[in-house]
Amino acid sequence: MFILEILKNYGVDLYDSNTPPVVLLCLIIIILVILSILCFLNIMFYFVVLFSVEREYVQNIITKYKLLGKIIKFYHKTSYLFIGIEIIFFIWINSIIFYICFNIVYGYYSNI
């Protein structure tokens, strides 16, 4: 677990019994937000490639830069099923983040 080692270097030991549950919750939310950002960037890059691959400028990039051209061709060949799954995954992650935060706020204000 790469993230656990990074946190341990900063003094956050998740295996310690004295670690408050808020720290664990924050770690879960951070991981979900990182996944959500990666999903969003993947979706946006897909749509940018899909709508701009026919332009002459992009065709010049494909022929000039081989690695970037391979990435653009990969995204252009990607099926709509994959991007649909990516959008569903993005919505699901954001729903989990909303649910966790809503329960925290609702639980706090219902105990007052």
Contacts in CASP RR format, 6 or more apart in sequence:
PFRMAT RR
TARGET T0000
AUTHOR 0000-0000-0000
METHOD contacts of the structure
MODEL  1
MFILEILKNYGVDLYDSNTPPVVLLCLIIIILVILSILCFLNIMFYFVVL
FSVEREYVQNIITKYKLLGKIIKFYHKTSYLFIGIEIIFFIWINSIIFYI
CFNIVYGYYSNI
3 27 0 8 1.000
3 31 0 8 1.000
4 14 0 8 1.000
7 13 0 8 1.000
7 14 0 8 1.000
7 27 0 8 1.000
12 19 0 8 1.000
12 23 0 8 1.000
13 19 0 8 1.000
14 23 0 8 1.000
14 24 0 8 1.000
14 27 0 8 1.000
25 100 0 8 1.000
25 104 0 8 1.000
28 100 0 8 1.000
29 97 0 8 1.000
29 100 0 8 1.000
29 101 0 8 1.000
32 93 0 8 1.000
32 96 0 8 1.000
32 97 0 8 1.000
33 97 0 8 1.000
35 93 0 8 1.000
36 90 0 8 1.000
36 93 0 8 1.000
36 94 0 8 1.000
36 97 0 8 1.000
39 86 0 8 1.000
39 89 0 8 1.000
39 90 0 8 1.000
39 93 0 8 1.000
40 90 0 8 1.000
42 86 0 8 1.000
43 83 0 8 1.000
43 86 0 8 1.000
43 87 0 8 1.000
43 90 0 8 1.000
45 75 0 8 1.000
46 75 0 8 1.000
46 78 0 8 1.000
46 83 0 8 1.000
46 86 0 8 1.000
49 72 0 8 1.000
49 75 0 8 1.000
49 76 0 8 1.000
50 75 0 8 1.000
50 76 0 8 1.000
52 58 0 8 1.000
53 72 0 8 1.000
53 76 0 8 1.000
58 72 0 8 1.000
61 68 0 8 1.000
61 69 0 8 1.000
61 72 0 8 1.000
62 68 0 8 1.000
62 69 0 8 1.000
62 72 0 8 1.000
62 73 0 8 1.000
END
